[in-house]
Amino acid sequence: AAQIRQPRNLIIANLTAKLLARLHTQLVRLLLPEGYLVISGIIEPDIPAMEELFIAAPLAKERMLTEKEWVCYVLRRDAADGRS
């Protein structure tokens, strides 16, 4: 995320929950309104912390996918979050 300077319509981050939490602010900042953020690399015990952090305005959960103990979220940024 540190190397990306321009906002994007789609960001995919397959990282540990710890790294996703550290990068949360940057990931949200770099996501355009109505853009999608896909986060994965999350294991079941980290679900509550990740949902508390990521599933909040301006992001909304579009989908949650699971495979064994692994979890992936597809999140969408609100179009009306005041960002141009």
N, CA, C and O atoms as CSV, one atom per row, in Angstrom:
chain,resi,resn,atom,element,x,y,z
A,1,ALA,N,N,0.824,-1.201,0.000
A,1,ALA,CA,C,0.000,0.000,0.000
A,1,ALA,C,C,0.859,1.252,0.000
A,1,ALA,O,O,0.440,2.282,-0.528
A,2,ALA,N,N,2.035,1.187,0.573
A,2,ALA,CA,C,2.898,2.364,0.630
A,2,ALA,C,C,3.352,2.789,-0.757
A,2,ALA,O,O,3.649,3.965,-0.964
A,3,GLN,N,N,3.416,1.870,-1.712
A,3,GLN,CA,C,3.879,2.189,-3.055
A,3,GLN,C,C,2.758,2.704,-3.957
A,3,GLN,O,O,3.037,3.289,-5.004
A,4,ILE,N,N,1.532,2.504,-3.585
A,4,ILE,CA,C,0.393,2.957,-4.384
A,4,ILE,C,C,0.043,4.376,-3.943
A,4,ILE,O,O,-0.192,4.632,-2.762
A,5,ARG,N,N,0.011,5.286,-4.900
A,5,ARG,CA,C,-0.282,6.677,-4.561
A,5,ARG,C,C,-1.648,7.140,-5.069
A,5,ARG,O,O,-2.260,8.029,-4.477
A,6,GLN,N,N,-2.118,6.551,-6.143
A,6,GLN,CA,C,-3.395,6.949,-6.732
A,6,GLN,C,C,-4.499,6.007,-6.257
A,6,GLN,O,O,-4.295,4.794,-6.203
A,7,PRO,N,N,-5.664,6.552,-5.912
A,7,PRO,CA,C,-6.788,5.703,-5.504
A,7,PRO,C,C,-7.173,4.715,-6.609
A,7,PRO,O,O,-7.019,5.005,-7.795
A,8,ARG,N,N,-7.668,3.562,-6.211
A,8,ARG,CA,C,-8.005,2.467,-7.128
A,8,ARG,C,C,-9.447,2.019,-6.936
A,8,ARG,O,O,-10.050,2.230,-5.883
A,9,ASN,N,N,-9.989,1.388,-7.991
A,9,ASN,CA,C,-11.327,0.792,-7.927
A,9,ASN,C,C,-11.321,-0.577,-7.271
A,9,ASN,O,O,-12.341,-1.024,-6.746
A,10,LEU,N,N,-10.176,-1.243,-7.300
A,10,LEU,CA,C,-10.054,-2.588,-6.748
A,10,LEU,C,C,-8.709,-2.728,-6.068
A,10,LEU,O,O,-7.666,-2.432,-6.650
A,11,ILE,N,N,-8.748,-3.184,-4.821
A,11,ILE,CA,C,-7.532,-3.497,-4.077
A,11,ILE,C,C,-7.702,-4.899,-3.521
A,11,ILE,O,O,-8.716,-5.208,-2.894
A,12,ILE,N,N,-6.707,-5.749,-3.752
A,12,ILE,CA,C,-6.708,-7.112,-3.225
A,12,ILE,C,C,-5.523,-7.238,-2.284
A,12,ILE,O,O,-4.386,-6.962,-2.667
A,13,ALA,N,N,-5.789,-7.654,-1.057
A,13,ALA,CA,C,-4.737,-7.785,-0.056
A,13,ALA,C,C,-4.841,-9.157,0.599
A,13,ALA,O,O,-5.750,-9.404,1.391
A,14,ASN,N,N,-3.921,-10.039,0.272
A,14,ASN,CA,C,-3.859,-11.379,0.849
A,14,ASN,C,C,-2.714,-11.373,1.858
A,14,ASN,O,O,-1.579,-11.731,1.543
A,15,LEU,N,N,-3.043,-10.957,3.076
A,15,LEU,CA,C,-2.051,-10.759,4.129
A,15,LEU,C,C,-2.572,-11.343,5.435
A,15,LEU,O,O,-3.738,-11.725,5.533
A,16,THR,N,N,-1.716,-11.410,6.419
A,16,THR,CA,C,-2.163,-11.860,7.735
A,16,THR,C,C,-3.080,-10.805,8.343
A,16,THR,O,O,-3.055,-9.642,7.940
A,17,ALA,N,N,-3.877,-11.213,9.301
A,17,ALA,CA,C,-4.780,-10.275,9.973
A,17,ALA,C,C,-3.992,-9.140,10.623
A,17,ALA,O,O,-4.436,-7.992,10.613
A,18,LYS,N,N,-2.848,-9.450,11.178
A,18,LYS,CA,C,-2.017,-8.428,11.827
A,18,LYS,C,C,-1.583,-7.355,10.821
A,18,LYS,O,O,-1.657,-6.162,11.114
A,19,LEU,N,N,-1.132,-7.779,9.643
A,19,LEU,CA,C,-0.719,-6.817,8.615
A,19,LEU,C,C,-1.914,-6.049,8.054
A,19,LEU,O,O,-1.817,-4.847,7.807
A,20,LEU,N,N,-3.028,-6.727,7.855
A,20,LEU,CA,C,-4.231,-6.042,7.373
A,20,LEU,C,C,-4.655,-4.952,8.354
A,20,LEU,O,O,-5.033,-3.854,7.943
A,21,ALA,N,N,-4.593,-5.252,9.634
A,21,ALA,CA,C,-4.956,-4.261,10.651
A,21,ALA,C,C,-4.016,-3.057,10.587
A,21,ALA,O,O,-4.462,-1.915,10.689
A,22,ARG,N,N,-2.729,-3.307,10.421
A,22,ARG,CA,C,-1.750,-2.212,10.326
A,22,ARG,C,C,-1.985,-1.343,9.099
A,22,ARG,O,O,-1.756,-0.135,9.141
A,23,LEU,N,N,-2.439,-1.950,8.005
A,23,LEU,CA,C,-2.619,-1.234,6.743
A,23,LEU,C,C,-4.040,-0.712,6.523
A,23,LEU,O,O,-4.319,-0.098,5.493
A,24,HIS,N,N,-4.927,-0.947,7.468
A,24,HIS,CA,C,-6.341,-0.594,7.319
A,24,HIS,C,C,-6.549,0.830,6.810
A,24,HIS,O,O,-7.237,1.031,5.810
A,25,THR,N,N,-5.975,1.803,7.472
A,25,THR,CA,C,-6.174,3.205,7.095
A,25,THR,C,C,-5.703,3.476,5.678
A,25,THR,O,O,-6.385,4.165,4.920
A,26,GLN,N,N,-4.555,2.946,5.314
A,26,GLN,CA,C,-4.023,3.140,3.964
A,26,GLN,C,C,-4.905,2.475,2.914
A,26,GLN,O,O,-5.163,3.056,1.860
A,27,LEU,N,N,-5.363,1.269,3.195
A,27,LEU,CA,C,-6.205,0.556,2.237
A,27,LEU,C,C,-7.504,1.312,1.976
A,27,LEU,O,O,-7.921,1.456,0.827
A,28,VAL,N,N,-8.135,1.790,3.030
A,28,VAL,CA,C,-9.390,2.533,2.876
A,28,VAL,C,C,-9.132,3.847,2.141
A,28,VAL,O,O,-9.913,4.235,1.272
A,29,ARG,N,N,-8.060,4.521,2.478
A,29,ARG,CA,C,-7.729,5.800,1.838
A,29,ARG,C,C,-7.501,5.638,0.338
A,29,ARG,O,O,-7.844,6.526,-0.442
A,30,LEU,N,N,-6.929,4.520,-0.063
A,30,LEU,CA,C,-6.595,4.294,-1.468
A,30,LEU,C,C,-7.748,3.718,-2.297
A,30,LEU,O,O,-7.601,3.502,-3.499
A,31,LEU,N,N,-8.879,3.473,-1.662
A,31,LEU,CA,C,-10.018,2.880,-2.364
A,31,LEU,C,C,-10.998,3.967,-2.806
A,31,LEU,O,O,-11.465,4.766,-1.995
A,32,LEU,N,N,-11.297,3.983,-4.093
A,32,LEU,CA,C,-12.250,4.950,-4.638
A,32,LEU,C,C,-13.677,4.643,-4.170
A,32,LEU,O,O,-13.981,3.494,-3.849
A,33,PRO,N,N,-14.559,5.658,-4.126
A,33,PRO,CA,C,-15.969,5.394,-3.835
A,33,PRO,C,C,-16.523,4.352,-4.809
A,33,PRO,O,O,-16.228,4.384,-6.004
A,34,GLU,N,N,-17.312,3.448,-4.290
A,34,GLU,CA,C,-17.889,2.314,-5.008
A,34,GLU,C,C,-16.840,1.283,-5.414
A,34,GLU,O,O,-17.149,0.351,-6.157
A,35,GLY,N,N,-15.618,1.434,-4.944
A,35,GLY,CA,C,-14.559,0.471,-5.232
A,35,GLY,C,C,-14.640,-0.729,-4.302
A,35,GLY,O,O,-15.319,-0.701,-3.276
A,36,TYR,N,N,-13.931,-1.782,-4.687
A,36,TYR,CA,C,-13.936,-3.027,-3.924
A,36,TYR,C,C,-12.590,-3.264,-3.261
A,36,TYR,O,O,-11.534,-3.044,-3.854
A,37,LEU,N,N,-12.654,-3.717,-2.017
A,37,LEU,CA,C,-11.480,-4.139,-1.268
A,37,LEU,C,C,-11.675,-5.610,-0.940
A,37,LEU,O,O,-12.644,-5.983,-0.278
A,38,VAL,N,N,-10.758,-6.441,-1.403
A,38,VAL,CA,C,-10.806,-7.873,-1.123
A,38,VAL,C,C,-9.673,-8.165,-0.151
A,38,VAL,O,O,-8.503,-7.956,-0.471
A,39,ILE,N,N,-10.023,-8.646,1.032
A,39,ILE,CA,C,-9.004,-8.988,2.021
A,39,ILE,C,C,-9.090,-10.477,2.320
A,39,ILE,O,O,-10.173,-11.023,2.534
A,40,SER,N,N,-7.944,-11.115,2.328
A,40,SER,CA,C,-7.892,-12.551,2.616
A,40,SER,C,C,-6.589,-12.844,3.346
A,40,SER,O,O,-5.769,-11.955,3.576
A,41,GLY,N,N,-6.420,-14.118,3.706
A,41,GLY,CA,C,-5.286,-14.495,4.533
A,41,GLY,C,C,-5.678,-14.474,6.003
A,41,GLY,O,O,-4.825,-14.503,6.890
A,42,ILE,N,N,-6.975,-14.424,6.242
A,42,ILE,CA,C,-7.534,-14.321,7.589
A,42,ILE,C,C,-7.955,-15.715,8.051
A,42,ILE,O,O,-8.572,-16.464,7.294
A,43,ILE,N,N,-7.624,-16.056,9.279
A,43,ILE,CA,C,-8.065,-17.339,9.829
A,43,ILE,C,C,-9.239,-17.099,10.780
A,43,ILE,O,O,-9.424,-15.997,11.295
A,44,GLU,N,N,-10.015,-18.141,10.999
A,44,GLU,CA,C,-11.262,-18.032,11.763
A,44,GLU,C,C,-11.133,-17.298,13.100
A,44,GLU,O,O,-11.997,-16.479,13.411
A,45,PRO,N,N,-10.092,-17.551,13.907
A,45,PRO,CA,C,-10.010,-16.833,15.188
A,45,PRO,C,C,-9.902,-15.310,15.045
A,45,PRO,O,O,-10.198,-14.578,15.990
A,46,ASP,N,N,-9.483,-14.836,13.880
A,46,ASP,CA,C,-9.322,-13.393,13.660
A,46,ASP,C,C,-10.571,-12.716,13.096
A,46,ASP,O,O,-10.574,-11.501,12.897
A,47,ILE,N,N,-11.629,-13.482,12.838
A,47,ILE,CA,C,-12.846,-12.926,12.238
A,47,ILE,C,C,-13.425,-11.761,13.049
A,47,ILE,O,O,-13.684,-10.708,12.465
A,48,PRO,N,N,-13.641,-11.895,14.361
A,48,PRO,CA,C,-14.256,-10.773,15.093
A,48,PRO,C,C,-13.462,-9.472,14.987
A,48,PRO,O,O,-14.047,-8.410,14.775
A,49,ALA,N,N,-12.162,-9.539,15.129
A,49,ALA,CA,C,-11.336,-8.328,15.056
A,49,ALA,C,C,-11.363,-7.722,13.662
A,49,ALA,O,O,-11.428,-6.501,13.518
A,50,MET,N,N,-11.315,-8.562,12.637
A,50,MET,CA,C,-11.325,-8.052,11.265
A,50,MET,C,C,-12.675,-7.431,10.920
A,50,MET,O,O,-12.730,-6.398,10.252
A,51,GLU,N,N,-13.758,-8.051,11.371
A,51,GLU,CA,C,-15.082,-7.488,11.098
A,51,GLU,C,C,-15.271,-6.163,11.825
A,51,GLU,O,O,-15.837,-5.223,11.266
A,52,GLU,N,N,-14.805,-6.081,13.055
A,52,GLU,CA,C,-14.927,-4.833,13.808
A,52,GLU,C,C,-14.146,-3.707,13.131
A,52,GLU,O,O,-14.602,-2.565,13.095
A,53,LEU,N,N,-12.989,-4.027,12.605
A,53,LEU,CA,C,-12.132,-3.023,11.984
A,53,LEU,C,C,-12.587,-2.642,10.577
A,53,LEU,O,O,-12.658,-1.458,10.248
A,54,PHE,N,N,-12.895,-3.635,9.748
A,54,PHE,CA,C,-13.138,-3.372,8.332
A,54,PHE,C,C,-14.599,-3.163,7.958
A,54,PHE,O,O,-14.890,-2.440,7.005
A,55,ILE,N,N,-15.522,-3.780,8.689
A,55,ILE,CA,C,-16.929,-3.659,8.295
A,55,ILE,C,C,-17.549,-2.500,9.068
A,55,ILE,O,O,-18.330,-2.676,10.003
A,56,ALA,N,N,-17.163,-1.316,8.631
A,56,ALA,CA,C,-17.636,-0.060,9.217
A,56,ALA,C,C,-17.542,0.996,8.130
A,56,ALA,O,O,-16.770,0.858,7.180
A,57,ALA,N,N,-18.330,2.048,8.276
A,57,ALA,CA,C,-18.313,3.116,7.271
A,57,ALA,C,C,-16.879,3.587,7.046
A,57,ALA,O,O,-16.144,3.780,8.014
A,58,PRO,N,N,-16.472,3.773,5.819
A,58,PRO,CA,C,-17.277,3.785,4.607
A,58,PRO,C,C,-17.357,2.431,3.901
A,58,PRO,O,O,-17.797,2.370,2.753
A,59,LEU,N,N,-16.941,1.343,4.561
A,59,LEU,CA,C,-16.950,0.026,3.920
A,59,LEU,C,C,-18.159,-0.791,4.352
A,59,LEU,O,O,-18.625,-0.686,5.486
A,60,ALA,N,N,-18.656,-1.602,3.431
A,60,ALA,CA,C,-19.751,-2.525,3.723
A,60,ALA,C,C,-19.374,-3.898,3.183
A,60,ALA,O,O,-18.722,-4.015,2.145
A,61,LYS,N,N,-19.795,-4.935,3.907
A,61,LYS,CA,C,-19.498,-6.302,3.475
A,61,LYS,C,C,-20.429,-6.692,2.339
A,61,LYS,O,O,-21.651,-6.670,2.487
A,62,GLU,N,N,-19.845,-7.048,1.213
A,62,GLU,CA,C,-20.603,-7.557,0.069
A,62,GLU,C,C,-20.697,-9.078,0.143
A,62,GLU,O,O,-21.722,-9.671,-0.193
A,63,ARG,N,N,-19.605,-9.694,0.591
A,63,ARG,CA,C,-19.549,-11.159,0.584
A,63,ARG,C,C,-18.449,-11.638,1.521
A,63,ARG,O,O,-17.436,-10.966,1.715
A,64,MET,N,N,-18.672,-12.812,2.094
A,64,MET,CA,C,-17.660,-13.478,2.911
A,64,MET,C,C,-17.517,-14.894,2.371
A,64,MET,O,O,-18.502,-15.623,2.257
A,65,LEU,N,N,-16.311,-15.274,2.046
A,65,LEU,CA,C,-16.034,-16.607,1.518
A,65,LEU,C,C,-15.155,-17.352,2.514
A,65,LEU,O,O,-14.273,-16.763,3.140
A,66,THR,N,N,-15.400,-18.650,2.656
A,66,THR,CA,C,-14.572,-19.456,3.550
A,66,THR,C,C,-14.125,-20.727,2.848
A,66,THR,O,O,-14.833,-21.290,2.014
A,67,GLU,N,N,-12.938,-21.154,3.211
A,67,GLU,CA,C,-12.417,-22.441,2.763
A,67,GLU,C,C,-11.582,-22.995,3.904
A,67,GLU,O,O,-10.520,-22.470,4.238
A,68,LYS,N,N,-12.094,-24.074,4.493
A,68,LYS,CA,C,-11.509,-24.629,5.709
A,68,LYS,C,C,-11.446,-23.523,6.754
A,68,LYS,O,O,-12.474,-22.923,7.066
A,69,GLU,N,N,-10.260,-23.235,7.307
A,69,GLU,CA,C,-10.154,-22.205,8.350
A,69,GLU,C,C,-9.887,-20.809,7.796
A,69,GLU,O,O,-9.762,-19.855,8.564
A,70,TRP,N,N,-9.799,-20.678,6.477
A,70,TRP,CA,C,-9.458,-19.406,5.838
A,70,TRP,C,C,-10.699,-18.606,5.477
A,70,TRP,O,O,-11.732,-19.166,5.108
A,71,VAL,N,N,-10.582,-17.290,5.588
A,71,VAL,CA,C,-11.703,-16.390,5.315
A,71,VAL,C,C,-11.258,-15.284,4.360
A,71,VAL,O,O,-10.133,-14.791,4.433
A,72,CYS,N,N,-12.165,-14.913,3.471
A,72,CYS,CA,C,-11.942,-13.816,2.528
A,72,CYS,C,C,-13.173,-12.915,2.567
A,72,CYS,O,O,-14.305,-13.397,2.551
A,73,TYR,N,N,-12.943,-11.613,2.617
A,73,TYR,CA,C,-14.035,-10.644,2.584
A,73,TYR,C,C,-13.965,-9.833,1.299
A,73,TYR,O,O,-12.889,-9.431,0.856
A,74,VAL,N,N,-15.126,-9.604,0.714
A,74,VAL,CA,C,-15.253,-8.660,-0.392
A,74,VAL,C,C,-16.030,-7.481,0.188
A,74,VAL,O,O,-17.193,-7.611,0.570
A,75,LEU,N,N,-15.372,-6.344,0.245
A,75,LEU,CA,C,-15.944,-5.140,0.835
A,75,LEU,C,C,-16.120,-4.082,-0.251
A,75,LEU,O,O,-15.368,-4.051,-1.225
A,76,ARG,N,N,-17.107,-3.227,-0.076
A,76,ARG,CA,C,-17.338,-2.159,-1.056
A,76,ARG,C,C,-17.417,-0.825,-0.336
A,76,ARG,O,O,-18.067,-0.688,0.701
A,77,ARG,N,N,-16.743,0.145,-0.911
A,77,ARG,CA,C,-16.764,1.490,-0.335
A,77,ARG,C,C,-18.044,2.208,-0.733
A,77,ARG,O,O,-18.481,2.131,-1.881
A,78,ASP,N,N,-18.636,2.902,0.220
A,78,ASP,CA,C,-19.857,3.672,0.004
A,78,ASP,C,C,-19.621,4.765,-1.033
A,78,ASP,O,O,-18.583,5.426,-1.026
A,79,ALA,N,N,-20.583,4.947,-1.915
A,79,ALA,CA,C,-20.477,5.980,-2.954
A,79,ALA,C,C,-20.650,7.375,-2.375
A,79,ALA,O,O,-20.136,8.347,-2.929
A,80,ALA,N,N,-21.358,7.479,-1.282
A,80,ALA,CA,C,-21.687,8.788,-0.712
A,80,ALA,C,C,-20.880,9.085,0.544
A,80,ALA,O,O,-21.416,9.618,1.515
A,81,ASP,N,N,-19.600,8.744,0.530
A,81,ASP,CA,C,-18.801,8.976,1.737
A,81,ASP,C,C,-18.118,10.341,1.740
A,81,ASP,O,O,-17.263,10.611,2.583
A,82,GLY,N,N,-18.501,11.202,0.789
A,82,GLY,CA,C,-17.976,12.557,0.768
A,82,GLY,C,C,-16.657,12.718,0.057
A,82,GLY,O,O,-16.101,13.816,0.019
A,83,ARG,N,N,-16.150,11.653,-0.503
A,83,ARG,CA,C,-14.876,11.716,-1.210
A,83,ARG,C,C,-15.138,11.976,-2.686
A,83,ARG,O,O,-16.084,11.429,-3.251
A,84,SER,N,N,-14.323,12.795,-3.307
A,84,SER,CA,C,-14.509,13.054,-4.739
A,84,SER,C,C,-13.450,12.375,-5.554
A,84,SER,O,O,-13.450,12.484,-6.780
